[in-house]
Structure formats: C-alpha cells, structure tokens
Amino acid sequence: MNLAESFKNKLKRIDNLPTLPTVLQKIIEMTSGNDASAQDVIDEMSADQSLTANLLKVANSPVYGVSKRIESIRQAVVLLGFQEVRNIALSASVFSTLEVAGRRGTFDRQVFWSHSYLVGYITRDLYKQFPDPRSQASYFTCGLLHDIGKVVLDQYFMREFFMIVDAIRERNVSACVAERDLLSMTHADIGGLLLERWKLPADQVTAVREHHTPWNTPSKLAAALYYANQLAFMLGYGSMKEEPPVTIDSFYDSEDVAWLDEKGILLPRETLSAKLDELRADEERLAKAINQSAGDSDSTSA
C-alpha cells in the first residue's frame, strides 16, 4: 500500500476528529431553519463566555470598521447583522476545537493566524470584484477557515505532514503540489471534507475546497478567496514559513492564469497590482489589526 492509499484509508476514519462544540452545533442548527428567532440565537451565544469573548475580539477588529466598541452579542447583531455574527462566532472558535491536548504542532501558529486573518480581510475587501449577495456574510469567515485542512494534517496526520514540509523545502514547491504528489489530495480537499462534516453552509464548503482551483466552480466566493490568498503571499504573509514566495511576476507566469482566463475570472495585472499597492500602503494598520486579533495566540490560533 503506497502513502496516498494509506492516507486515504486513515482519512476514512475522519470520525476520530472532534465534532464542533455543542453550542456551535446548536447555533448552526438554529440558523439553518426558520423556527428560531434572532433572540434565541443571541441568548445561546451569550451563555458561552469563551465564545462571546472570541466573537467580540474579531467583531471589534479593524476588518469591520465599527465606530464604537462592540460590548455585547446583541450590539454586534445590530451593527453587523445576524448572519455575519453567526459566521464570526463559528470562525473565531473552530481552531481551538482541532487542538490535540499536549500537541503543539509543527508549524508557527502566529504565522498561520496572521495569514488566515489577512486572507479573511482581503476576501471581504474583494467582494466588490466578485459579488454574491447570498454569500456576502461568508467572505471573511472563509478567509479565516480556508487553510483549516493544514491544521488537520498537522494535528492528526503528523507523519504525512512532516513529509509534506520536507518536500516543500527540498523541491521549493507549494504545499498543494507537495500534498497532491504525496497524498493525491490537498489541504483544501481535507478542509472541505471537515466543513461538510460539520454541516457548515454549502457556499463555505465549496469555497474552502476550491480556494486553489476556483475555475472548478462558479462560486464567486471561491474566486475572491483564491485572489486573497495570492495577495497575502505577495505581501509576505504565507501560512507556512517553508512555502516559496509569490510575486506578481511569478503569478502571471503560472499555469493558473490560463485556467482563470478560460473561466473569465482572470483579474488584469493592473487591477491586481493596484490592489497590492493599496494593501502595502495600509500594511502598518493591517499588521496592528492582525496582532490585535491574535491576542492570546493559544486561545485564538490553531
């Protein structure tokens, strides 16, 4: 049995992965139907102090640009909207759910969180280029969660993850290339499987699964997430220190361009360059926002 077959057999036992905390399961169930009122969900969230603290930390970050500090779940719902608050609650809590007691993992959690937060920020900002009103509240959330498959690999498949990191270093390739060569699937596939298992909204599952291959889906959220990820790498905020950098030149020289162009979702070089310049001009504020959002990295990051 080769490594890819062995890994797939292990992945079939994905039931070994933790389920979402009961409060998050209940919130997803309540918001998936029409029976629960907004007040019911506010009460459910407010009863969990850890969830409330994590949610308010994200809600008060510069991503949302609120003019006054949000002090309660109710106030967050009024200012940000019900769906946005539900998604923040979910994304602010899932990373700690995947932690294995006594295992710190093999990659830098602060680097990973900085990348995830920045991708969330940029994905939300790219809504103007890739608008989908049905999924608007999911843009920031998907940015935070897009690489959750890497956390699964690091925490539950350490042998395979070490081999992936070695391949990245030795061959100077992206995580996706190393993963696909070794496992016949990528962290994006694994992230999609996990979010599906957790019964997250279908738009989020698709966007996370296809965030490296947006030409496989009509999802505008997936396209925004793809470009946000690329821009974060161009700014020097990769999710792992071992991965090779991305530049404007290397991006437009890549094989991705032909696929993006064929599907009509290739951003002109001038547009992407302008967005990169805009982000660089705002880099000091973004760095401060990232540090603020991280807080105690043990409680917020993976």
N, C-alpha and C positions, 0 to 999 in steps of 0.2 A: 504493500500500500504506500503510495507516494504521499508527500507532505500535504498536497492540496486535498486529496481524498480523506486523509486523516483529519485535516482541519474541518472539512465539511461534516464529517461524522460527529466531531465534537460540537459543531455549531448546531446540529440537530438536537443536542441536549441543552438548547438555549434556555430551557426551563430552569436551569441552575442559576440563571441570572435573577437578580432581585426584581420583585414587582414594584410598582410605584407605591409610595406611602399611601395609606388608606385615605387620608384627607384629599390627596391629589386624585386618586381613583374616583372618589365621590364627587369631586368638583367636575371632572370630565364627564361623568355620568349625568350629573345635574344639568350641565350646559349642553349636552348632546340632545336633550329632549325639550319639550315645551311645558313640562309640569312645574319646574322650579322657578321661583321668582328671583330677581336680582338680589333681593334682601336675603333670601335663603342662602345664596352662594356667598354673599358678604359675611353672613353670620358664620358659615362654615370655615371660610378663610381666617376670619378674625379669631377664631377659637384656637388656632395653631400659632403660637408665639414665634417659633422659628421661621415658619412660612411667612408670617407677616413681616418680620424683620428683613428677610431676604427680598421680599417683594418691594418693600418701601425703599430699600437701598437702590435697587435698579430703577424704580419709578422716579427717584429723585436725582438720577444721573443726568448729565447734560444731553443725553440722547433725546429726552422728551422736552427739554427746554421749558419746564414749568416755571412760572414767575414767582411762586411762593412754595415753601417746603410742604410736601405732602405728609401728613401726620397719621392718616388712617386709611384703611381699605375703602371705606365709604368715600372719602375725599378723592382717592385715586380713581374710583369708578366715575365720579362726577367729572373729573378733569381729563381723564384718558379714555374713558369708555369701557364698557363691561368686557368685551372680547379681548381688548388689549391687556387689561388687568389679569384676566384668566390666563393668558399666554405668558405674561411676566411671572405669575405665580408658579407656573409649570417650569419654565426655563430656569428660574432662579433656584430651584430645588433639586433638579434631577441629577446633577453631577455628584452630589454627596450620596445619592441613592446607590450609585455604582461603586462606591468605595468598598474595598475589601479590608476588613479590620486587620491592622498591623502591616499592611502593604502600601508603601508609598508610591510604587510605580517606578518606571524607568525614564520618564522624560520630565522636563521642567514644567511644573504646573502653572507657574506665573507666566511663562512664555505662552503656554497653551491658552490660559484665560485671556491674556492680552489680545491674542489673535482672535479668539472667539467673540469677545466683546466688540472689537473693531469691525469684524465682519458683520456682526449684528447692526452696528451703527451705519455702515456703508450700505448694507442691503436695504435698510429702511430709507436711506437717502436716495437710492436708485429707483424707488417706486415711481418717480416721475418718468424714467426711461422705460420701465416695464410695469405699467399699472395693471392691477387686478383688484377691483373693489371688493370682491368676495374674499380675498386672502390678505387684505391690507394689514389687518391686525397681526398677521403671522410673520411679517417680514423681519422684524427684529428678533423674534423668537427663533426662527430658523437659522439666523446668523449665529446665535449663541449655541445652537444644538448641532450645527452642520457636521462637526467632526466628532460627534459622540461615539462613533464607531471606533475611533482611535483609543478612546478610554476603555471600551470593551476589550479590545485587543490587549492593551497594556495591563489591565486588571485580571483578565480571565484566561488569556492565551499568551502568557509571558514568553514561553519558548519561541513561539512563532513571531512574536513582536520583536524579540532580540534579533532574530534572523532578518526581519524586515529592516530594522535600523542598521544592521551591518551592511545589507545590500545597498541602502541609501548612501551610506558613507563610501563604500568601495566603488560603486558604479556611478555615483553622482547623479542619481535619478530621483524622481518624485516618489512620495510614499505610494501613490496609486500604482505606478509602474512596478515598484518592488512588490507590493501586495498582490497585484494581478499575476505576476510571474511566479510567485511562490505559492499563493493560495487559490488562484483562479477567481478571486473576488476581491473587493476593496473595502476600506473602512466606510465608504459611502453606502455600499450594499448592506453592510452589517448595521450601520446606523438606521437605515430604512427598515430593516427587519425588527430592530428593537422598538422603534417608534410605532410600528404597526402592531407589535405585540402589546404595547402599552395603550393601544387604541387611541392614538393621537389623530387629529384631523387628517384626512387623506391628502390635503394640499401640502401639509408639512412633511408627511411621509415621502411623497413624491419629490419634493424639493430637496430634501436631505439625500435621498437615494441618487438623485441625478445632478447633484451640485457640481460634479466634474464633467457631466455629459448632458448639458441642457438641450442639446439637439435631439435627444431621445424623447422629449416630452413637449407638449405645447405650453407647459406651465411657465408663466412669466415670472413667478416667484423663483423658480429654479434658475432662470436666466439671470435675474438680479443677484441671486446668491452666488452664482458662478463668477460674475464680474467682481463682486465684493471680495471674494476670496482671492482673486487675482490681484486686485488693488492692494489688499492687505499685505500680500507677499512683496509687491513692488515698493511698498513703504518700509519694508524690512521687518514686518510683523508676521513671520511664518509661525505655524503651530508647533514646529519642532526645529531645534537648532541644527539638526543634521540635514534637513532638506535644502536643496540648492535654491539660490535666489531666483526671482523672476524680475525681468525688466520689460519695459515697453518693447524693446527690440526683440528680445527672446520670445515674448508673447506673440508678436506678429509674424515671427519666423516659425511658430509651432504648427503642428498638424491640426490643432483645434480650429484654426482660422478657416480652413476650407469647410469644415463641418458647420461652423457658426454661420458662414456666408451662405451655404446651401439652404439653411433653415431660415434665413432672413433675420438673424439676431446678432450679426456682427456689428459691434459699435465701431464707427470710424476712428482711426488713430487720433485724429484731432479731438474728438469727444473724450476718449479715454485719457489722453494726455492732459486735457483741461481739468478733468475730474481729479487726476493725480496731483496736479499743481494746486488745486483747491484744497485737497486734503493735506498736502505738505504745508501750505500756508497756515493751516489750522492745527498743525501737529502738536504744538505745545498744549493747547486746550484739550486735544484728544488724549494725550498722554496723561494729563491730570485726571480726566474722566475715567480712564482705564484704571489708574491707581485707586481712585475713589471707589469705583465699583468693586474692585477686588477686596478691599478691606482686609479682613482676616482670610487669607487665601485658603486656609484649611476648611473653612465653612462654606466658601463660595465656589472655589475652583475644583477641577477634577483631580 
